[in-house]
Amino acid sequence: MQRQKEMGSGNTSEPEYAPARTVNAGAHRVGISTDEVTEYYSEWSQDGKYEQDLCPERYKGPSIAAGVVAEYFRHNVNYVNILDVAAGTGFLGEKLQARGFKHLDALDPAEGMLEEARKKNIYTNFFCEFLDGNRLPIDDDTYDCCVISGGMGEGHIPCDGLHELIRITKPGGLVCIVMCEDYLFEVVEYKDRLEKLMQQLEDDGKWKQISRDVVRQYCFDYNGVIFNFMICLHNRKC
């Protein structure tokens, strides 16, 4: 598979990062169920442990995603409605707020994570929901942008979740997915499926891929991949 662009540098493989790396891997262990994922994150969020383990030096996904979204909407930041999908404790929301975005909602299936996010006064609406392809309690064409940072993985958002992202994002809006590159090849749900579905949705006139970029040290010493899609107008070719 062609890797179109690679950016970033750094080293997060030092021994002191090993415990946090192990805890993070537990949330993505092979065979983990969606219910187990939700429970795992809720427990991990307690007492600030999640935020300590995935501090910005180790987990750069939120900074990367916020930069991409800010560049796309650089001319109208104040009016953009954004859904932070797999919002967790609000890492990405904090980065977006710092860049001037004012209209932010959060979606995450782990209530414990959302409880931490509520304390930060970043988001207006909270949806304790799993993005699995079933209809969310959100109207069509609600958001200018749906953005995911860290929500993809074993037992996490399945391929079918893409359909809901398209439904709730306005025509001309942005869907940004930032994830570990290795998951494209190692997670059974995504291997030979996720990017094929992305392409099929483009062929069907649902969205158009703007870019596919690889970034270094997205999380610890793992590379990430950024997918950006523009939603098409009423299923017409963009």
GICORDA-V465580 format. One record per helix or strand of 2 or more residues. SS is the DSSP state (hx for helix, st for strand). FROM is the first residue (numbers start at 1). LEN is the number of residues. If there is no record, write none. Layout:
SS;FROM;LEN, SS;FROM;LEN
This chain:
st;6;2, hx;15;12, hx;34;11, hx;46;8, hx;61;12, hx;77;3, st;81;5, hx;91;8, st;103;5, hx;111;8, st;126;2, st;143;7, hx;161;8, st;169;12, hx;183;4, hx;194;10, st;207;13, st;222;10
